[in-house]
Amino acid sequence: MSKVQSLMSALFISSFAFIPAFAGESGFAQWLVQEEDETQSETIVFPIVFPPEIVEEDTLSEKKKSVPLGLLYSLLLPGSGQLYMGSKGLGKGFLAAEGVIWLGFAGFTLYGHQVRNDYRLYAASAAGALGSGSFDETYFNAMEFNLSSEEFNAKIREDARSLYPDEPKRQEEYVRERVYKGIHAWVWPSADALRQYKRLRRSSRFAFLKATYALGLALVNRVVSAMNIIRTKDNQEKLGLGIEHDFEEKRWQVGLRLSMP
């Protein structure tokens, strides 16, 4: 085999040296091609220099990971911290849970308002609830537990006499501020109509309650996502409880250990 053929073969083989898997810590690789002929053995050395971004990309990305920043991302948007730290599977799971939670919150809130509007319209059509007082929830609460405004007003007068037994003026003032008369008066035509009204109100209350639960789940999702960042094995060395002993002051110090990258 001639020297020209040896050089051609060596150049062809060295072209594969650009694959990152063959990159050494020093940033270059040396390929040795040995040739035996009848008289001697010679070694030809080809230094191949790799671009820094190819060799050190993974190393640099690992160094840029900040646990405090990952915690902040998780608290703002669960799953974003995991994606930032490289846990794509967990990140997508937390993001999906967050999306479901807020969709549930929006759905329950909208449904609650819709049913609230329904029971107010029902009260107006069935019991004659009219006037500006009909937009006050206190007014609709009174309608839920009394067949008529007269029944409710009688309870108010009884409360006034119990609170101010010897003060007629205070009784009158108490009654005047709380009774419903004129356009605010109502009468349910039957007990069944009142039960239907109660069912609508309960449905609205439960919808708003479930929306509140959704907010609680959103908070839990953030806490769990943040705890996952802390509890990751690699991150426990960067963020954790630090205990030190001050020999000069002769005391122990306990605090949060935080190692910035």
Buried (B, 14 or more C-beta within 10 A) or exposed (E): EEEEEBBEBBEEEBEEBEEEEEBEEEEEBEBEBEBEEEEEEEEBEBEBEBEEEEBBEEEEEEEEBBBBBBBBBBBEBBBBBBBBBBBEEBBEBBBEBBEEBBEBBEBBBEBBEEBBEBBBEBBBEBBBBBBEBBEEEEBBEBBBEBBBBBEBBEBBBEBBBEEBEEEEEEBEEBBEEBBBEEEBBBBBEEEEBBEBBBEBBEBBEBBBEBBEEBBEBBEEBBEEBBEBBBEBEEBEEBBBEEEEEEEEEEEEEEEEEEEEE
